[in-house]
Amino acid sequence: MATKVLTSVSSLVAYVERENPSVLVVSVSGEAPSTGYSHMILELIENVAPPDNGIYEMLLLGTPPEENLPFQRTYVHANTLHWINYPADLKGIAVIALENSMIALPESIDEATAAVETYDEENY
């Protein structure tokens, strides 16, 4: 079954693991519209050119259940993304859901350990 964009983003953390090469780690929690959703993932939105502001956008997706279930918001956690060889111009990550989005901006993408500022869509 095809994946669908989830209802909302509840939390977003992004940091760089100081390995060789460096790895950008992105962890997201959110809400699905009903129970039974599985395989929550982040999918990079591919653009023709890199974003001018250096903030790369990702969709929060999940596989809906086979049967139709009543609307009941359910807390979910996406598989943690480990992005090796992320773009040099990356300044942050925006995760987008149906009702909102969040942005994580590490203090310094090259020197960050786990220091992150998180913004809601109004500041995007």
PLY file of the C-alpha trace (Angstrom):
ply
format ascii 1.0
element vertex 124
property float x
property float y
property float z
element edge 123
property int vertex1
property int vertex2
end_header
0.00 0.00 0.00
1.23 3.51 -0.81
2.47 5.80 1.93
0.54 8.90 2.99
1.59 12.17 4.58
0.92 11.99 8.32
-1.24 14.43 10.30
1.33 16.42 12.27
4.93 16.75 13.44
5.31 16.75 17.26
9.08 16.81 17.71
12.16 17.11 15.54
15.82 16.67 16.47
18.75 16.98 14.06
22.45 16.76 14.88
25.75 15.79 13.30
27.64 12.68 14.40
31.33 13.46 14.16
32.39 10.46 12.10
34.32 10.18 8.89
32.34 11.13 6.89
30.03 13.20 9.08
26.47 11.92 9.38
23.40 14.10 9.84
20.95 12.32 12.15
17.27 13.33 11.98
14.68 11.95 14.44
10.97 12.82 14.22
7.79 12.05 16.15
4.30 12.97 15.06
0.67 11.92 14.80
-1.11 9.60 12.38
-4.85 9.99 11.72
-5.66 6.52 13.13
-4.12 3.47 14.72
-2.51 0.87 12.50
-0.10 3.10 10.58
3.31 1.51 10.05
6.68 2.12 8.39
6.94 5.80 9.28
9.70 7.40 7.21
11.14 10.73 6.15
11.30 11.37 2.41
13.46 14.15 1.01
11.59 16.48 -1.34
13.73 16.54 -4.47
14.15 19.98 -6.01
15.76 20.98 -9.30
18.13 23.33 -7.46
19.29 23.44 -3.83
17.08 25.61 -1.57
18.19 29.25 -1.40
17.92 29.28 2.40
19.81 25.97 2.89
16.81 24.34 4.57
16.06 20.97 2.98
12.45 19.77 3.17
11.24 16.28 4.02
7.78 14.72 4.22
6.70 12.68 7.25
5.09 9.58 5.71
3.50 6.35 6.92
1.76 3.31 5.48
-1.96 3.31 6.41
-3.67 0.18 7.72
-5.40 -2.14 5.24
-8.84 -1.63 6.84
-10.57 1.72 7.33
-10.33 2.67 10.98
-12.13 5.54 12.71
-10.29 8.84 13.06
-8.23 8.66 16.24
-4.96 10.60 16.37
-2.14 8.23 17.27
1.41 9.09 18.34
4.09 7.66 16.00
7.87 7.83 15.61
9.59 7.78 12.21
12.64 5.64 11.58
15.70 7.75 12.38
17.33 9.05 9.22
21.14 8.87 8.93
22.17 11.12 6.03
25.74 10.48 4.91
27.29 13.05 2.55
24.54 15.59 3.17
24.83 18.75 1.03
27.56 21.20 2.06
25.07 24.11 1.92
22.62 22.43 4.34
21.68 24.78 7.18
18.67 22.90 8.50
15.88 20.41 7.97
12.15 21.14 7.60
9.78 18.22 8.21
6.32 18.68 6.71
3.01 17.01 7.68
-0.60 17.81 6.74
-1.29 20.26 9.57
2.12 21.70 10.40
5.85 21.61 9.87
8.94 21.97 12.06
12.47 23.10 11.34
15.67 22.01 13.08
18.70 24.27 12.75
21.86 22.90 14.36
24.03 25.73 15.75
26.75 24.84 13.26
26.12 22.00 10.87
29.87 21.23 10.77
30.58 21.53 14.49
27.28 20.61 16.16
27.05 17.80 18.65
23.40 17.85 19.63
22.57 21.53 20.06
19.43 22.27 18.10
16.90 25.08 17.85
13.41 24.00 16.81
10.89 26.30 15.16
7.28 25.83 14.16
5.92 26.64 10.72
5.15 30.28 11.62
8.90 30.99 11.75
9.69 29.10 8.56
0 1
1 2
2 3
3 4
4 5
5 6
6 7
7 8
8 9
9 10
10 11
11 12
12 13
13 14
14 15
15 16
16 17
17 18
18 19
19 20
20 21
21 22
22 23
23 24
24 25
25 26
26 27
27 28
28 29
29 30
30 31
31 32
32 33
33 34
34 35
35 36
36 37
37 38
38 39
39 40
40 41
41 42
42 43
43 44
44 45
45 46
46 47
47 48
48 49
49 50
50 51
51 52
52 53
53 54
54 55
55 56
56 57
57 58
58 59
59 60
60 61
61 62
62 63
63 64
64 65
65 66
66 67
67 68
68 69
69 70
70 71
71 72
72 73
73 74
74 75
75 76
76 77
77 78
78 79
79 80
80 81
81 82
82 83
83 84
84 85
85 86
86 87
87 88
88 89
89 90
90 91
91 92
92 93
93 94
94 95
95 96
96 97
97 98
98 99
99 100
100 101
101 102
102 103
103 104
104 105
105 106
106 107
107 108
108 109
109 110
110 111
111 112
112 113
113 114
114 115
115 116
116 117
117 118
118 119
119 120
120 121
121 122
122 123
